[in-house]
Amino acid sequence: MSIRQSPEITPQLLDAARANGRHSHGPSTAAGKQNCRMNALKHGERSDPENQNAVMRALGEDPAEFEALKQELRESFGSGDPFVEKQVDDLARLYLRRDRIERAQTGLMRRALLEVEERQHRRRKEIEGATIAAGEAIDVRLEAPSDPAARLRLLLSLLGVIGAKVQARCFLPWQAAALKGCYAGKGGWRAGRIGHLLSVFADPDFAARLVEAPGEPAGLPCEPTEVLWHKELLRLLEAETASVAEEFEFEQKVNEEKVAIERDACLAPSGEEWRMLLRREEALDRAIDRKIKLILTLRKAVERTKAAEFRSAPAELVEADVGAPAEDEGAPAPVEEEPSPEGRGCQAPAASSAGA
């Protein structure tokens, strides 16, 4: 007896039940059931015999090719014995399963190759997105991409934009902030010095002091010092751009080598799926070998049985079965005996006497 009490039927529950009942519960017509009966198909090795053709078509196989394979095997191991023909049909199914294993292995390789290509596509798109064009608005909260090559490409573009601005003596507050966010704490002393100089030149008080007191050495940078700092900033930007460009080219070269290695590794995938396929392949090879040996043994036994029955049959049946040889095939033609010399000598006088 259940301790849970049944809920009281209320109009709200009835409406909810009717609404749920209107939802799809699967196909109800014969055509709909026929269309979706192979939706849950995975490998089809344990399908019913009557569904064999439908399973093959669902897996992308041609039932006509399978029938042609069976016919070829029957001709190779030809025998009128029903038991031998049943073994030949089983051998054809083993070959079909063996072909499916090879297709599955090829599918794993293709899937691994596709993953490599997808990663490379995403990487190329990330590198393209990390390229900053001249005159493009730059977000101060710029963050370094996760991919190393994309980060280097972004840094290279940013250095080019900042270098053009510095060459034109255009200093903005976002330059140092964007450069700092792009390095993400991985820059060296040169990057730190570039950021410091950019901050100094972008300081409005610094520019105002240079205009108001250009040559007074009151502890503030004078005109010659500003020129030296500007030259130093240009030199550092040029050196940093060359260094980042070299690192970016090296990263691209290393990535090409890695991609080549990954593509080669796709030809011998690893993992539980691959090991399972190898085990099934070995089992099918052993089953095919045993089935062929069994068929050959049965074929020899059938031939020996027919030979024994032929030898033990009565002579009349054997002669009737074999038949007498034809005159022009088996028996030699009769040869007329040539008369002896004595006979020829005796007949000559008789002929002469008769004429006399």
C-alpha positions as CSV (number, residue, x, y, z in Angstrom):
1,M,0.0,0.0,0.0
2,S,1.5,3.3,-1.0
3,I,1.6,6.0,1.6
4,R,1.5,8.7,-1.1
5,Q,-2.0,10.0,-1.6
6,S,-3.3,10.5,-5.1
7,P,-3.7,14.1,-6.0
8,E,-7.1,15.5,-6.3
9,I,-8.3,16.0,-9.8
10,T,-8.7,19.7,-10.4
11,P,-9.5,21.7,-13.5
12,Q,-5.9,22.9,-13.6
13,L,-4.5,19.3,-13.5
14,L,-7.0,18.3,-16.3
15,D,-5.9,21.2,-18.4
16,A,-2.2,20.3,-17.8
17,A,-2.8,16.7,-18.7
18,R,-4.6,17.6,-21.9
19,A,-1.8,20.0,-22.9
20,N,0.8,17.3,-22.3
21,G,-1.3,14.8,-24.2
22,R,-1.2,17.1,-27.3
23,H,2.5,16.9,-27.4
24,S,4.2,14.5,-29.8
25,H,4.5,10.9,-28.6
26,G,6.3,9.7,-31.7
27,P,4.9,8.7,-35.1
28,S,1.5,7.0,-35.1
29,T,1.1,6.2,-38.8
30,A,2.8,3.3,-40.6
31,A,4.7,5.6,-42.9
32,G,6.0,7.6,-39.9
33,K,7.1,4.5,-38.1
34,Q,8.8,3.2,-41.2
35,N,10.8,6.5,-41.6
36,C,12.0,6.7,-38.0
37,R,12.7,3.1,-37.2
38,M,16.4,3.4,-38.0
39,N,16.9,6.6,-35.9
40,A,18.6,4.8,-33.1
41,L,20.8,2.7,-35.3
42,K,24.5,2.6,-34.3
43,H,26.4,-0.2,-35.9
44,G,23.7,-2.7,-37.0
45,E,25.6,-5.9,-36.1
46,R,22.7,-7.2,-34.1
47,S,19.8,-6.2,-36.3
48,D,17.1,-8.6,-37.3
49,P,17.6,-10.4,-40.7
50,E,14.4,-8.9,-42.1
51,N,15.9,-5.4,-41.4
52,Q,19.2,-6.2,-43.0
53,N,18.7,-4.2,-46.2
54,A,17.2,-1.2,-44.3
55,V,20.2,-1.3,-41.9
56,M,22.7,-1.4,-44.8
57,R,21.0,1.5,-46.6
58,A,21.0,3.5,-43.3
59,L,24.7,2.9,-42.9
60,G,25.4,4.0,-46.5
61,E,25.9,0.5,-47.9
62,D,24.4,-1.0,-51.0
63,P,22.5,-4.3,-50.5
64,A,23.2,-5.2,-54.2
65,E,26.9,-5.2,-53.6
66,F,26.4,-7.5,-50.6
67,E,24.4,-9.9,-52.8
68,A,27.1,-9.8,-55.4
69,L,29.7,-10.6,-52.8
70,K,27.7,-13.6,-51.7
71,Q,27.4,-14.8,-55.3
72,E,31.1,-14.5,-55.8
73,L,31.9,-16.5,-52.7
74,R,29.4,-19.2,-53.7
75,E,31.1,-19.5,-57.1
76,S,34.5,-19.7,-55.4
77,F,33.5,-22.3,-52.9
78,G,30.7,-23.7,-55.2
79,S,28.7,-26.5,-53.8
80,G,25.2,-27.6,-53.9
81,D,25.2,-28.6,-50.3
82,P,22.8,-26.4,-48.3
83,F,25.0,-26.5,-45.2
84,V,28.1,-25.3,-47.2
85,E,26.0,-22.5,-48.7
86,K,24.9,-21.4,-45.3
87,Q,28.6,-21.2,-44.2
88,V,29.4,-19.2,-47.3
89,D,26.6,-16.7,-46.4
90,D,28.0,-16.4,-42.9
91,L,31.4,-15.7,-44.4
92,A,29.9,-12.9,-46.5
93,R,28.5,-11.3,-43.4
94,L,31.9,-11.6,-41.7
95,Y,33.4,-9.8,-44.6
96,L,30.7,-7.1,-44.4
97,R,31.4,-6.5,-40.7
98,R,35.2,-6.4,-41.5
99,D,34.5,-3.7,-44.1
100,R,32.5,-1.7,-41.5
101,I,35.5,-1.9,-39.0
102,E,37.7,-0.5,-41.7
103,R,35.2,2.3,-42.4
104,A,35.1,3.0,-38.6
105,Q,38.9,3.3,-38.4
106,T,38.9,5.6,-41.4
107,G,36.2,7.7,-39.7
108,L,38.3,8.1,-36.6
109,M,41.2,9.2,-38.7
110,R,39.1,11.7,-40.6
111,R,37.5,13.0,-37.4
112,A,41.0,13.6,-35.9
113,L,42.1,15.3,-39.1
114,L,38.9,17.5,-39.0
115,E,39.7,18.5,-35.5
116,V,43.2,19.6,-36.5
117,E,41.7,21.6,-39.5
118,E,39.1,23.3,-37.2
119,R,41.8,24.3,-34.7
120,Q,43.8,25.8,-37.5
121,H,40.8,27.6,-38.9
122,R,40.0,29.1,-35.5
123,R,43.6,30.1,-35.1
124,R,43.7,31.9,-38.4
125,K,40.5,33.7,-37.6
126,E,41.9,34.8,-34.2
127,I,45.1,36.0,-35.8
128,E,43.1,38.0,-38.4
129,G,40.9,39.5,-35.6
130,A,44.1,40.5,-33.7
131,T,45.3,42.7,-36.6
132,I,44.8,46.4,-36.0
133,A,44.5,48.6,-39.0
134,A,45.8,52.2,-39.1
135,G,43.2,54.6,-37.9
136,E,41.1,51.9,-36.2
137,A,39.7,52.7,-32.8
138,I,41.5,50.8,-30.1
139,D,39.9,49.8,-26.8
140,V,42.0,50.8,-23.8
141,R,40.9,47.5,-22.0
142,L,42.7,45.5,-24.7
143,E,43.4,41.9,-23.5
144,A,45.9,39.5,-25.0
145,P,44.4,36.6,-26.9
146,S,44.9,33.1,-25.6
147,D,46.8,31.9,-28.8
148,P,50.5,32.9,-28.7
149,A,50.6,33.7,-32.4
150,A,47.5,35.9,-32.1
151,R,48.9,37.7,-29.1
152,L,52.1,38.4,-31.0
153,R,50.2,39.5,-34.1
154,L,48.1,41.9,-31.9
155,L,51.3,43.3,-30.3
156,L,52.9,43.7,-33.6
157,S,50.0,45.7,-35.0
158,L,49.8,47.8,-31.9
159,L,53.5,48.6,-32.0
160,G,53.1,49.7,-35.6
161,V,50.1,52.0,-34.8
162,I,51.9,53.5,-31.8
163,G,55.1,53.9,-33.8
164,A,53.3,55.9,-36.4
165,K,51.7,58.1,-33.7
166,V,55.0,58.7,-32.0
167,Q,56.6,59.6,-35.3
168,A,54.0,62.2,-35.8
169,R,54.4,63.3,-32.1
170,C,50.9,62.3,-31.3
171,F,50.7,61.0,-27.8
172,L,47.4,59.7,-26.3
173,P,46.7,58.2,-22.9
174,W,45.4,54.9,-24.3
175,Q,48.8,54.0,-25.9
176,A,50.5,53.0,-22.7
177,A,47.4,51.3,-21.3
178,A,46.8,49.3,-24.4
179,L,50.4,48.2,-24.7
180,K,50.4,47.1,-21.0
181,G,47.2,45.1,-21.5
182,C,48.6,43.5,-24.6
183,Y,51.9,42.4,-22.9
184,A,49.9,41.0,-20.0
185,G,52.9,41.2,-17.7
186,K,55.1,39.3,-20.1
187,G,57.1,42.2,-21.5
188,G,60.8,42.8,-20.7
189,W,62.7,46.0,-19.7
190,R,62.3,47.4,-23.2
191,A,58.5,47.2,-23.1
192,G,58.5,48.7,-19.6
193,R,60.6,51.6,-20.8
194,I,58.4,52.2,-23.8
195,G,55.3,52.3,-21.6
196,H,57.0,54.7,-19.2
197,L,58.0,57.1,-22.0
198,L,54.5,56.9,-23.5
199,S,53.0,57.8,-20.1
200,V,55.4,60.7,-19.7
201,F,54.7,62.2,-23.1
202,A,51.0,61.7,-22.8
203,D,50.9,63.6,-19.5
204,P,49.3,67.0,-20.2
205,D,51.3,68.7,-17.3
206,F,54.5,67.6,-18.9
207,A,53.6,69.1,-22.3
208,A,52.5,72.4,-20.6
209,R,55.7,72.7,-18.6
210,L,57.7,72.2,-21.8
211,V,55.8,75.1,-23.5
212,E,55.9,77.5,-20.5
213,A,59.5,77.0,-19.5
214,P,61.3,75.3,-22.4
215,G,64.9,75.9,-21.3
216,E,64.8,76.4,-17.5
217,P,66.6,73.6,-15.6
218,A,64.3,73.8,-12.5
219,G,64.3,70.0,-12.0
220,L,62.0,69.5,-15.0
221,P,62.9,68.1,-18.4
222,C,64.1,70.7,-20.8
223,E,63.9,70.8,-24.6
224,P,67.0,68.8,-25.3
225,T,66.0,66.1,-22.8
226,E,62.5,65.8,-24.5
227,V,64.2,65.4,-27.9
228,L,66.5,62.7,-26.5
229,W,63.5,60.9,-25.0
230,H,61.7,61.1,-28.2
231,K,64.6,59.6,-30.1
232,E,65.0,56.9,-27.5
233,L,61.3,56.0,-27.7
234,L,61.5,55.7,-31.5
235,R,64.6,53.5,-31.3
236,L,63.0,51.3,-28.6
237,L,59.8,51.0,-30.7
238,E,61.8,50.0,-33.8
239,A,63.8,47.4,-31.8
240,E,60.7,46.0,-30.1
241,T,58.8,45.7,-33.4
242,A,61.7,43.8,-35.0
243,S,61.9,41.5,-32.0
244,V,58.2,40.8,-31.9
245,A,58.1,40.2,-35.7
246,E,61.0,37.7,-35.4
247,E,59.1,35.9,-32.6
248,F,55.9,35.9,-34.6
249,E,57.6,34.3,-37.6
250,F,59.2,31.6,-35.4
251,E,55.8,30.9,-33.8
252,Q,54.3,30.4,-37.2
253,K,57.1,28.1,-38.3
254,V,56.7,26.0,-35.1
255,N,53.0,25.8,-35.6
256,E,53.4,24.5,-39.1
257,E,55.7,21.7,-37.8
258,K,53.2,20.9,-35.1
259,V,50.3,20.7,-37.5
260,A,52.3,18.3,-39.8
261,I,53.0,16.1,-36.8
262,E,49.4,16.2,-35.7
263,R,48.2,15.2,-39.2
264,D,50.7,12.3,-39.2
265,A,49.5,11.2,-35.8
266,C,45.9,11.1,-37.0
267,L,46.8,8.1,-39.2
268,A,47.4,6.1,-35.9
269,P,44.9,7.4,-33.4
270,S,44.9,6.3,-29.9
271,G,42.2,5.9,-27.2
272,E,39.7,3.4,-26.1
273,E,37.7,3.6,-29.3
274,W,40.7,2.8,-31.4
275,R,41.8,-0.1,-29.2
276,M,38.2,-1.5,-29.3
277,L,38.2,-1.4,-33.1
278,L,41.6,-3.2,-33.2
279,R,40.3,-5.9,-30.9
280,R,37.2,-6.4,-33.0
281,E,39.3,-6.4,-36.2
282,E,41.5,-9.2,-34.8
283,A,38.4,-11.2,-33.7
284,L,36.8,-10.9,-37.1
285,D,40.1,-11.9,-38.9
286,R,40.2,-15.0,-36.7
287,A,36.5,-15.7,-37.4
288,I,37.0,-15.4,-41.2
289,D,40.0,-17.7,-41.1
290,R,38.1,-20.3,-39.1
291,K,35.1,-20.0,-41.4
292,I,37.2,-20.5,-44.6
293,K,38.9,-23.5,-43.1
294,L,35.6,-25.0,-42.2
295,I,34.2,-24.4,-45.7
296,L,37.2,-26.0,-47.3
297,T,37.0,-29.0,-45.0
298,L,33.3,-29.4,-45.8
299,R,33.9,-29.1,-49.5
300,K,36.6,-31.8,-49.4
301,A,34.3,-34.0,-47.3
302,V,31.5,-33.6,-49.9
303,E,33.9,-34.4,-52.7
304,R,35.1,-37.6,-50.9
305,T,31.5,-38.6,-50.3
306,K,30.6,-38.2,-53.9
307,A,33.7,-40.2,-55.0
308,A,32.9,-43.0,-52.6
309,E,29.3,-43.2,-53.8
310,F,30.5,-43.3,-57.4
311,R,32.9,-46.2,-56.7
312,S,30.3,-48.2,-54.8
313,A,27.6,-47.8,-57.5
314,P,26.7,-51.0,-59.6
315,A,28.6,-51.5,-62.9
316,E,25.4,-51.0,-65.0
317,L,24.8,-47.6,-63.4
318,V,28.4,-46.6,-63.9
319,E,28.3,-47.6,-67.5
320,A,24.9,-45.8,-68.0
321,D,26.3,-42.8,-66.3
322,V,29.6,-42.7,-68.1
323,G,28.3,-44.1,-71.5
324,A,30.2,-46.1,-74.1
325,P,32.9,-44.2,-76.0
326,A,32.0,-42.9,-79.4
327,E,33.6,-44.5,-82.5
328,D,35.4,-41.3,-83.6
329,E,36.6,-40.5,-80.0
330,G,37.5,-43.7,-78.1
331,A,37.8,-46.9,-80.2
332,P,40.4,-47.0,-82.9
333,A,39.2,-47.6,-86.5
334,P,39.5,-51.2,-87.8
335,V,42.6,-51.8,-89.9
336,E,42.3,-54.1,-92.9
337,E,44.9,-56.8,-93.0
338,E,47.1,-56.7,-96.1
339,P,47.4,-60.1,-97.9
340,S,50.6,-61.9,-97.5
341,P,53.0,-62.4,-100.4
342,E,52.1,-66.0,-100.6
343,G,48.5,-65.2,-101.0
344,R,49.2,-62.7,-103.7
345,G,51.3,-65.3,-105.6
346,C,48.6,-68.0,-105.4
347,Q,45.8,-65.7,-106.6
348,A,47.7,-64.5,-109.7
349,P,47.6,-67.9,-111.6
350,A,43.9,-68.3,-110.7
351,A,43.2,-65.0,-112.3
352,S,45.2,-65.9,-115.5
353,S,43.6,-69.4,-115.8
354,A,40.2,-67.8,-115.4
355,G,40.9,-65.5,-118.2
356,A,42.2,-68.4,-120.4
